[in-house]
Amino acid sequence: MTTAGVVPPRPSECDLVMQGGITSGVAYPAAVLELCKQFRFRSIGGASAGAMAAVVTAAAEYARDSGGFERLEALRQQLRAPGLILEQFRPSRQAEPLFRILLAAQAKRTAGARTISYVWGVLRWLFLPLLVSAAVAFGLGWLLVSSAGGSLGGIGVAGWIVFAVGMLITGGLGLTLALVFSVVRLVNHLPDNYYGMCIGAKQRPQDPDALADWLHKQIQIIAGKDVDDPLTFADLAAKGINLQLMTTDVTGRRPVRLPNQSYSDVSYLFSLDEWRRLFPTAVLDHLGRISSVVYPGAGDLRALPTDDLPVLVATRMSLTFPVLLSAVPLWTVDGKRVARHWFADGGISSNFPIQFFDAWLPTRPTFGLYFGPKVPAAQGEQPPVDPNLVGENPSVLGYLGAILNAGLNWHDTMQARLPGFRERVQQIQLTDGEGGFNLTMPPEVITSIDEKGTAAGKALLDFDFQKHWIERYLIGMRMLQRNLVTPDDGHVSVREAYPAAYQEWLAAGAPGTDAGKALGDTWCAEAAEATSHLLDHAQNWLPCGETFVDGADPKPSVAMRIIPDI
């Protein structure tokens, strides 16, 4: 029998995971619009700005047969409009001066012009305190002139020196006090604004749309649904679309995958009254219809939905860039103790959750899109580096930023480089001024990022799934055999941890344990025998005498561990 003509079918579906990156996400629609020409999206995930891209991709797939991707193309074009991105971020009155100072840092000007913008922003922020300082200095000068008989000429050199020193001290002290006062005032204000400069939604009907309002409308338009009928996870599931987004429970110090289903050991509650500041009326009305108060003695707390949760809520919980955007409050109840939990950006815990939808052996590709600094072509295959540390003498701020980046993203960075992962992820290389916190990018910069998204999508169309499958097969079998029967340096195989004494003890029903009592003697005896057969078979897996663990380990090396499912 010949097998030369046997070729597995090319997958017609794919999964997609997208990294966070604030405004870098304008690259994603272009990449998605390339991929959708060849694949249907089955599972879609992301964090932060990647969550926003995942949601509009899911909405487009939901309405694929009725023009969903055509409407996504319209959104792609809309994103190029001057000022559109900045319009979604509307700071509170107290935070607006600081927000404007941060925007001044993004202006594409000379260093001198940026300095002037900084100074002008600080002066506007500290206007009243500086006015008081000027009044004090004026009073000091008036006293000095009065002491000289009301004549400037009678002051003398020593008097002018005293006057100058007094002005410097008064001005410096006034500026310092003004800065301290203003910073303290802002810090005291942030908790009232849910720890962000921008709440992310309009607070009055007459206000212009902010991020959540605008995004809700875009989701509904792309999905072809009425604005008063929010798209939910259940709607997507009904069409075979699996959407998963990453957020961070800062209070609980843990990542949380949304929708928060059976893999989580924590049940969260929300307050409809608190959320009125964060979400559009249509979303709040939907949540009010599908939920009810579950703890009357603890306010209006309701169970956080899973299937019926509007996708906008999950997106906003994932897209909560610290200090820039307000956090989202939820609650837990442990006995009689009610605790508020603050949810912040998904990128804090996993900015590129490429582990989503992963399987030992894939039936379809899970593509990943992530961002990185532009590097010379010769370095393109090297491990990613932090651009802040490129060069002989990086700045102190660059060094500190690199430390933070390593602490937050080391897991995502390492995972994207693993064999079986690296060939299915595509890096979108951005230059300074492209993406990130740049809220004021001009149309030509947005167009440049968009074109890079198109190139990334086209590159993934050439993905060799059969080559990927055999690599994952070999790695998976290697790890399985190694963990079962072949010890490794520093690791113990199952065979080593399953000596005769434990085989006999398990076969006898694992006496003295609750698990053994619950499972029963018959089950334990059969399990002990089956485990021995499995280990014997794994020892001689291949009749030729070779094993999956022969040869050098893949680089970077991989491991099979029991870890939380997040």
C-alpha positions as CSV (number, residue, x, y, z in Angstrom):
1,M,0.0,0.0,0.0
2,T,1.4,3.4,-1.0
3,T,0.8,6.5,1.0
4,A,2.7,9.0,-1.3
5,G,-0.5,10.7,-2.3
6,V,-1.9,11.1,1.2
7,V,-2.1,14.8,2.1
8,P,-4.3,16.1,5.0
9,P,-6.8,18.7,4.0
10,R,-5.8,22.4,4.5
11,P,-7.8,23.9,7.4
12,S,-10.5,26.4,6.4
13,E,-10.8,27.7,10.0
14,C,-8.3,29.4,12.3
15,D,-8.0,30.9,15.8
16,L,-6.6,34.4,16.4
17,V,-5.0,36.0,19.4
18,M,-4.0,39.7,19.5
19,Q,-1.6,41.5,21.8
20,G,-2.5,44.7,23.6
21,G,-0.8,48.0,22.6
22,I,-3.3,50.9,23.0
23,T,-3.3,52.7,19.7
24,S,-1.1,50.1,18.0
25,G,-4.3,48.2,17.6
26,V,-5.2,50.2,14.5
27,A,-3.1,47.6,12.6
28,Y,-5.4,44.7,13.5
29,P,-8.4,45.3,11.2
30,A,-6.1,45.3,8.1
31,A,-4.6,42.0,9.2
32,V,-8.0,40.4,10.0
33,L,-9.4,41.5,6.6
34,E,-6.6,39.6,4.9
35,L,-7.0,36.4,7.0
36,C,-10.8,36.4,6.5
37,K,-10.3,35.8,2.8
38,Q,-9.0,32.3,3.5
39,F,-10.2,31.4,7.0
40,R,-13.3,31.5,9.1
41,F,-12.5,32.6,12.7
42,R,-13.5,29.9,15.2
43,S,-11.8,31.2,18.4
44,I,-10.7,34.8,18.9
45,G,-8.9,36.3,21.9
46,G,-6.8,39.2,23.1
47,A,-6.0,41.6,25.9
48,S,-6.3,45.4,26.2
49,A,-6.4,46.9,22.6
50,G,-6.1,43.3,21.4
51,A,-9.4,42.6,23.1
52,M,-11.1,45.5,21.3
53,A,-9.8,44.0,18.0
54,A,-10.9,40.6,19.0
55,V,-14.5,41.8,19.6
56,V,-14.9,43.6,16.3
57,T,-13.4,40.6,14.6
58,A,-15.9,38.3,16.3
59,A,-18.8,40.7,15.4
60,A,-17.7,40.6,11.8
61,E,-17.5,36.8,11.8
62,Y,-20.9,36.7,13.4
63,A,-22.3,38.7,10.5
64,R,-20.0,37.3,7.8
65,D,-22.9,36.3,5.5
66,S,-24.6,39.7,5.8
67,G,-21.6,42.1,5.3
68,G,-19.8,42.0,8.6
69,F,-16.3,42.2,7.1
70,E,-17.4,44.9,4.7
71,R,-18.5,46.9,7.8
72,L,-15.2,46.1,9.5
73,E,-13.5,47.6,6.4
74,A,-15.6,50.8,7.0
75,L,-14.3,51.0,10.6
76,R,-10.8,50.5,9.3
77,Q,-11.2,53.6,7.1
78,Q,-12.9,55.5,9.9
79,L,-9.9,55.0,12.2
80,R,-7.8,57.2,9.9
81,A,-9.9,60.2,10.6
82,P,-7.8,63.0,12.3
83,G,-8.5,63.2,16.0
84,L,-10.8,60.1,16.2
85,I,-8.7,58.2,18.6
86,L,-8.1,61.1,20.9
87,E,-11.9,61.9,21.0
88,Q,-12.5,58.6,22.8
89,F,-10.4,59.6,25.8
90,R,-12.2,62.4,27.7
91,P,-10.5,63.2,31.0
92,S,-12.3,64.4,34.0
93,R,-12.0,68.2,34.8
94,Q,-9.6,67.6,37.6
95,A,-7.3,65.3,35.5
96,E,-7.4,67.3,32.2
97,P,-4.3,69.5,32.9
98,L,-2.2,66.4,33.5
99,F,-3.7,64.7,30.5
100,R,-2.8,67.7,28.3
101,I,0.8,67.6,29.7
102,L,1.1,63.9,28.7
103,L,-0.2,64.8,25.2
104,A,2.4,67.4,24.9
105,A,5.1,64.7,25.2
106,Q,3.7,63.1,22.0
107,A,3.9,66.1,19.8
108,K,6.2,65.6,16.9
109,R,8.3,68.7,17.5
110,T,11.8,69.7,18.4
111,A,13.0,69.2,21.9
112,G,12.7,73.0,22.6
113,A,9.1,73.0,21.3
114,R,8.2,70.1,23.5
115,T,9.8,71.8,26.5
116,I,7.7,74.9,25.9
117,S,4.6,72.7,25.7
118,Y,5.5,71.1,29.0
119,V,6.1,74.4,30.7
120,W,2.9,75.9,29.3
121,G,0.9,72.9,30.4
122,V,2.4,73.1,33.9
123,L,1.6,76.8,34.1
124,R,-2.0,76.2,33.1
125,W,-2.3,73.3,35.6
126,L,-0.8,75.4,38.5
127,F,-2.3,78.8,37.5
128,L,-4.1,79.5,40.8
129,P,-1.2,78.4,43.2
130,L,1.3,80.4,41.1
131,L,-1.0,83.4,41.2
132,V,-0.9,83.2,45.0
133,S,2.9,82.9,44.9
134,A,3.2,86.0,42.6
135,A,0.9,87.9,45.0
136,V,3.2,87.0,47.9
137,A,6.3,88.0,46.0
138,F,4.6,91.3,45.0
139,G,3.7,91.9,48.7
140,L,7.4,91.3,49.6
141,G,8.5,93.8,47.0
142,W,6.0,96.4,48.2
143,L,7.2,96.0,51.8
144,L,10.8,96.5,50.6
145,V,9.9,99.7,48.7
146,S,7.9,101.0,51.6
147,S,10.8,100.5,54.0
148,A,12.9,102.6,51.6
149,G,10.5,105.5,51.9
150,G,8.5,104.6,48.8
151,S,11.4,105.2,46.4
152,L,13.1,102.6,44.3
153,G,16.3,104.6,44.3
154,G,16.5,104.4,48.1
155,I,16.6,100.6,48.3
156,G,20.3,100.2,47.7
157,V,22.3,97.3,46.5
158,A,21.9,95.2,49.6
159,G,18.1,95.7,49.4
160,W,18.0,94.6,45.8
161,I,19.9,91.5,46.7
162,V,17.5,90.7,49.5
163,F,14.6,91.4,47.2
164,A,16.0,89.0,44.5
165,V,16.8,86.3,47.0
166,G,13.3,86.6,48.5
167,M,11.7,86.5,45.1
168,L,13.6,83.3,44.3
169,I,12.8,81.7,47.6
170,T,9.2,82.7,47.4
171,G,8.8,81.6,43.7
172,G,10.6,78.3,44.3
173,L,8.6,77.6,47.5
174,G,5.4,78.6,45.8
175,L,6.1,76.4,42.8
176,T,7.0,73.4,45.0
177,L,3.9,73.9,47.1
178,A,1.8,74.3,44.0
179,L,3.1,71.1,42.5
180,V,2.5,69.2,45.8
181,F,-0.9,70.6,46.2
182,S,-2.0,69.8,42.6
183,V,-0.6,66.3,42.7
184,V,-2.3,65.6,46.0
185,R,-5.5,66.9,44.7
186,L,-5.2,64.7,41.6
187,V,-4.3,61.6,43.6
188,N,-7.3,62.2,45.9
189,H,-9.5,62.6,42.9
190,L,-8.5,59.4,41.1
191,P,-10.3,57.0,43.4
192,D,-13.5,58.9,42.9
193,N,-13.0,58.5,39.1
194,Y,-12.3,54.7,39.5
195,Y,-8.5,55.3,39.4
196,G,-8.4,56.7,36.0
197,M,-8.1,60.1,34.3
198,C,-10.8,59.1,31.7
199,I,-13.9,57.2,32.9
200,G,-14.4,56.0,29.3
201,A,-18.1,56.7,28.9
202,K,-20.2,59.9,28.7
203,Q,-21.7,60.9,32.0
204,R,-24.7,62.9,30.7
205,P,-27.0,62.3,27.7
206,Q,-25.9,65.6,26.2
207,D,-22.2,64.7,26.4
208,P,-20.3,63.5,23.3
209,D,-19.6,59.8,23.0
210,A,-16.5,58.5,24.8
211,L,-14.8,55.1,24.3
212,A,-17.4,52.7,25.6
213,D,-20.3,54.5,23.8
214,W,-18.4,54.7,20.5
215,L,-17.2,51.1,20.7
216,H,-20.7,49.8,21.5
217,K,-22.1,51.4,18.4
218,Q,-19.3,50.0,16.3
219,I,-19.8,46.5,17.6
220,Q,-23.5,46.7,16.9
221,I,-23.0,48.1,13.4
222,I,-20.5,45.4,12.4
223,A,-22.7,42.6,13.9
224,G,-25.8,44.0,12.1
225,K,-27.7,44.3,15.4
226,D,-29.8,47.1,16.8
227,V,-28.0,49.3,19.2
228,D,-30.5,48.4,21.9
229,D,-29.8,44.7,21.6
230,P,-26.2,44.2,22.8
231,L,-24.1,41.5,21.2
232,T,-23.4,38.8,23.8
233,F,-21.2,35.8,24.2
234,A,-24.2,33.6,23.7
235,D,-25.0,35.2,20.4
236,L,-21.4,34.4,19.2
237,A,-21.6,30.8,20.6
238,A,-24.8,30.2,18.7
239,K,-22.7,30.6,15.5
240,G,-19.8,28.6,16.7
241,I,-17.6,31.6,17.6
242,N,-15.5,31.4,20.8
243,L,-14.5,34.8,22.2
244,Q,-12.1,34.9,25.2
245,L,-10.6,38.1,26.6
246,M,-8.0,38.7,29.4
247,T,-8.4,41.1,32.3
248,T,-6.7,41.5,35.6
249,D,-8.2,41.3,39.1
250,V,-5.8,43.7,40.7
251,T,-7.4,43.2,44.2
252,G,-7.1,39.4,43.9
253,R,-3.6,39.7,42.2
254,R,-4.6,37.3,39.4
255,P,-5.5,37.2,35.7
256,V,-9.1,36.5,34.8
257,R,-10.3,35.1,31.5
258,L,-13.7,36.4,30.3
259,P,-16.4,35.2,30.2
260,N,-15.7,34.0,33.7
261,Q,-16.8,30.3,33.4
262,S,-16.2,27.0,35.1
263,Y,-12.4,27.2,35.0
264,S,-12.5,30.0,37.6
265,D,-12.8,29.3,41.3
266,V,-14.1,32.8,42.0
267,S,-17.7,34.1,41.3
268,Y,-17.9,37.8,40.8
269,L,-20.8,40.2,41.3
270,F,-21.4,43.6,39.9
271,S,-23.3,46.7,41.0
272,L,-25.6,48.1,38.4
273,D,-25.5,51.5,40.1
274,E,-21.7,51.6,40.0
275,W,-21.6,50.6,36.3
276,R,-23.9,53.4,35.2
277,R,-20.8,55.6,35.0
278,L,-19.0,53.0,32.8
279,F,-21.4,51.6,30.2
280,P,-24.0,52.8,27.7
281,T,-27.7,52.8,28.7
282,A,-28.5,49.9,26.3
283,V,-25.9,47.7,27.9
284,L,-27.2,48.6,31.4
285,D,-30.8,47.9,30.5
286,H,-29.8,44.5,29.1
287,L,-27.9,43.6,32.4
288,G,-30.9,44.8,34.4
289,R,-33.2,42.4,32.4
290,I,-31.1,39.3,32.7
291,S,-29.9,39.7,36.4
292,S,-31.4,40.2,39.8
293,V,-30.1,41.3,43.2
294,V,-28.7,38.2,44.9
295,Y,-27.6,39.7,48.2
296,P,-30.3,42.2,49.3
297,G,-28.3,43.1,52.4
298,A,-25.3,44.1,50.4
299,G,-26.7,46.7,48.1
300,D,-27.7,45.9,44.5
301,L,-25.1,43.2,43.8
302,R,-25.9,40.9,41.0
303,A,-24.1,37.8,39.6
304,L,-21.8,38.6,36.7
305,P,-23.4,36.8,33.7
306,T,-21.3,34.5,31.5
307,D,-23.2,33.5,28.3
308,D,-25.5,36.5,28.4
309,L,-22.7,39.0,29.2
310,P,-22.5,41.8,26.5
311,V,-19.1,41.6,24.8
312,L,-18.7,45.3,25.4
313,V,-18.5,44.7,29.1
314,A,-15.7,42.2,28.8
315,T,-13.9,44.4,26.3
316,R,-14.0,47.4,28.7
317,M,-12.8,45.2,31.6
318,S,-9.8,44.2,29.4
319,L,-9.1,47.6,28.0
320,T,-8.4,49.5,31.2
321,F,-4.9,51.0,30.8
322,P,-3.8,52.0,34.3
323,V,-4.4,55.7,35.2
324,L,-5.4,56.6,31.7
325,L,-8.7,54.6,31.8
326,S,-10.8,54.0,34.9
327,A,-10.8,50.6,36.4
328,V,-14.0,48.5,36.6
329,P,-15.3,47.5,40.0
330,L,-16.7,44.1,40.8
331,W,-17.4,42.3,44.1
332,T,-17.0,38.9,45.8
333,V,-18.9,37.5,48.8
334,D,-17.1,35.1,51.1
335,G,-19.6,34.1,53.8
336,K,-20.7,37.4,55.3
337,R,-17.7,39.3,54.0
338,V,-18.3,41.5,50.9
339,A,-15.2,42.7,49.1
340,R,-14.8,45.0,46.2
341,H,-12.4,43.9,43.5
342,W,-10.9,46.4,41.0
343,F,-10.3,45.1,37.5
344,A,-7.6,46.7,35.3
345,D,-6.0,46.1,32.0
346,G,-5.6,42.5,30.8
347,G,-2.1,43.4,29.6
348,I,-0.9,43.7,33.2
349,S,-1.2,39.9,33.7
350,S,-0.9,38.6,30.1
351,N,-0.6,41.1,27.2
352,F,-0.3,38.4,24.6
353,P,-2.3,35.4,25.8
354,I,-1.1,33.1,23.0
355,Q,-1.9,30.1,25.3
356,F,-5.6,30.7,24.5
357,F,-7.0,27.8,22.4
358,D,-3.8,25.9,22.5
359,A,-3.9,22.1,22.2
360,W,-1.3,19.3,22.2
361,L,-2.3,18.5,18.7
362,P,-4.0,21.3,16.8
363,T,-6.9,20.8,14.3
364,R,-6.5,24.3,12.9
365,P,-3.8,27.1,13.3
366,T,-4.0,29.5,16.2
367,F,-2.4,32.6,14.8
368,G,-0.9,35.4,16.9
369,L,-0.3,39.0,16.2
370,Y,2.0,41.1,18.4
371,F,4.1,44.2,18.3
372,G,7.8,44.9,18.5
373,P,10.4,47.5,17.7
374,K,11.7,47.8,14.2
375,V,15.0,45.9,14.0
376,P,17.6,45.5,11.2
377,A,16.9,42.6,8.9
378,A,19.9,40.7,10.1
379,Q,18.4,40.7,13.6
380,G,14.9,39.6,12.5
381,E,15.3,36.0,13.8
382,Q,16.9,36.9,17.1
383,P,15.1,37.0,20.4
384,P,13.2,40.3,20.8
385,V,15.0,43.0,22.7
386,D,13.8,46.1,24.5
387,P,14.5,49.1,22.4
388,N,15.1,51.2,25.6
389,L,18.3,49.2,26.2
390,V,19.7,49.3,22.6
391,G,23.1,51.1,22.6
392,E,26.0,51.4,24.9
393,N,24.5,53.8,27.4
394,P,20.8,53.5,27.8
395,S,19.1,56.1,29.9
396,V,18.1,55.4,33.5
397,L,14.4,55.8,32.6
398,G,14.9,53.4,29.7
399,Y,16.5,50.9,32.0
400,L,13.7,51.1,34.5
401,G,11.1,50.8,31.7
402,A,12.9,47.7,30.5
403,I,12.8,46.2,34.0
404,L,9.0,46.8,34.1
405,N,8.6,45.4,30.6
406,A,10.5,42.2,31.5
407,G,8.5,41.7,34.7
408,L,5.2,42.1,32.9
409,N,5.8,40.4,29.6
410,W,8.5,37.7,30.2
411,H,6.0,34.8,30.0
412,D,4.4,36.1,26.8
413,T,7.8,36.8,25.2
414,M,9.2,33.3,26.0
415,Q,6.0,31.5,24.9
416,A,6.0,33.3,21.5
417,R,9.5,32.0,20.9
418,L,8.8,28.4,21.6
419,P,8.9,25.8,18.8
420,G,5.3,25.1,17.8
421,F,4.4,28.7,18.6
422,R,6.9,30.9,16.9
423,E,6.0,29.9,13.4
424,R,2.3,30.8,13.9
425,V,2.9,34.3,15.3
426,Q,3.6,37.4,13.3
427,Q,5.4,40.4,14.7
428,I,4.3,43.9,13.5
429,Q,7.3,46.1,13.8
430,L,6.6,49.7,14.8
431,T,8.9,52.7,14.9
432,D,9.0,55.5,17.5
433,G,5.8,57.6,17.2
434,E,3.7,54.6,15.9
435,G,1.1,53.1,18.2
436,G,1.5,52.8,22.0
437,F,0.3,55.8,24.0
438,N,0.4,58.1,20.9
439,L,-3.2,59.3,20.9
440,T,-2.5,62.1,18.5
441,M,-1.1,60.2,15.5
442,P,-1.7,62.0,12.2
443,P,-3.5,60.1,9.4
444,E,-0.2,59.2,7.6
445,V,1.2,57.4,10.7
446,I,-2.1,55.5,11.1
447,T,-1.9,54.5,7.4
448,S,1.7,53.3,7.9
449,I,0.6,51.1,10.8
450,D,-2.4,49.9,8.8
451,E,-0.1,48.8,5.9
452,K,2.0,46.9,8.4
453,G,-1.1,45.1,9.6
454,T,-2.0,44.1,6.0
455,A,1.5,42.7,5.5
456,A,1.3,40.7,8.7
457,G,-2.1,39.2,7.6
458,K,-0.7,38.3,4.2
459,A,2.3,36.6,5.7
460,L,0.1,34.3,7.8
461,L,-1.8,33.2,4.7
462,D,1.3,31.3,3.6
463,F,1.4,29.3,6.9
464,D,2.3,25.6,6.4
465,F,-0.1,23.8,8.7
466,Q,1.2,20.3,8.0
467,K,4.8,21.3,9.0
468,H,3.3,22.9,12.1
469,W,1.3,19.8,13.0
470,I,4.2,17.4,12.7
471,E,6.4,19.7,14.9
472,R,3.6,19.9,17.6
473,Y,3.2,16.1,17.3
474,L,6.9,15.4,17.9
475,I,7.1,17.9,20.8
476,G,3.9,16.6,22.4
477,M,4.9,13.0,22.2
478,R,8.4,13.8,23.4
479,M,7.0,15.6,26.5
480,L,4.5,12.8,27.1
481,Q,7.1,10.0,27.0
482,R,9.6,12.0,29.0
483,N,7.0,12.7,31.8
484,L,5.8,9.1,31.8
485,V,8.9,6.9,31.7
486,T,12.1,8.8,30.8
487,P,13.5,10.8,33.7
488,D,15.2,14.2,32.9
489,D,17.7,16.1,34.9
490,G,15.9,17.6,37.9
491,H,12.6,16.0,36.9
492,V,10.9,12.7,38.1
493,S,9.0,10.6,35.7
494,V,5.6,9.0,36.5
495,R,7.3,5.5,36.5
496,E,9.8,6.7,39.1
497,A,7.0,8.1,41.3
498,Y,4.9,4.9,40.9
499,P,7.0,2.1,42.6
500,A,5.6,-1.3,43.5
501,A,4.6,-0.1,47.0
502,Y,2.3,2.6,45.6
503,Q,0.9,0.2,42.9
504,E,-0.1,-2.2,45.7
505,W,-1.5,0.6,47.8
506,L,-3.6,2.0,45.0
507,A,-4.8,-1.5,44.0
508,A,-6.0,-1.9,47.5
509,G,-8.2,1.2,47.3
510,A,-5.8,3.9,48.5
511,P,-6.8,3.2,52.1
512,G,-6.8,6.2,54.5
513,T,-7.7,8.8,51.8
514,D,-11.0,10.5,51.0
515,A,-10.4,10.0,47.3
516,G,-10.0,6.2,47.7
517,K,-13.1,6.0,49.7
518,A,-15.1,8.0,47.2
519,L,-13.8,6.1,44.1
520,G,-14.2,2.6,45.6
521,D,-11.9,-0.4,45.7
522,T,-12.9,-1.7,42.2
523,W,-12.1,1.5,40.5
524,C,-8.8,1.9,42.3
525,A,-7.7,-1.7,41.4
526,E,-8.6,-1.3,37.7
527,A,-6.8,2.1,37.7
528,A,-3.6,0.6,39.2
529,E,-3.6,-2.1,36.5
530,A,-4.3,0.3,33.6
531,T,-1.5,2.7,34.8
532,S,1.0,-0.1,34.8
533,H,0.0,-1.1,31.3
534,L,0.3,2.5,30.1
535,L,3.8,2.9,31.5
536,D,4.9,-0.4,30.0
537,H,3.6,0.7,26.6
538,A,5.2,4.1,26.9
539,Q,8.6,2.5,27.7
540,N,8.5,0.7,24.3
541,W,6.5,3.2,22.3
542,L,8.2,2.6,19.0
543,P,8.9,-1.0,17.8
544,C,12.2,0.1,16.1
545,G,13.7,0.8,19.5
546,E,14.0,4.5,19.0
547,T,12.1,6.9,21.2
548,F,10.6,10.3,21.0
549,V,13.1,11.6,23.5
550,D,16.2,10.7,21.3
551,G,18.2,13.6,20.0
552,A,18.7,17.1,21.2
553,D,15.9,19.1,22.9
554,P,14.2,21.9,20.9
555,K,15.4,25.4,21.7
556,P,14.1,27.1,23.7
557,S,13.4,24.0,25.8
558,V,9.8,23.2,26.7
559,A,8.2,21.6,29.7
560,M,4.8,20.0,30.5
561,R,3.5,21.2,33.8
562,I,0.3,21.4,35.8
563,I,-0.5,25.1,35.9
564,P,-3.7,27.3,36.3
565,D,-6.0,27.4,33.3
566,I,-6.1,31.1,32.5
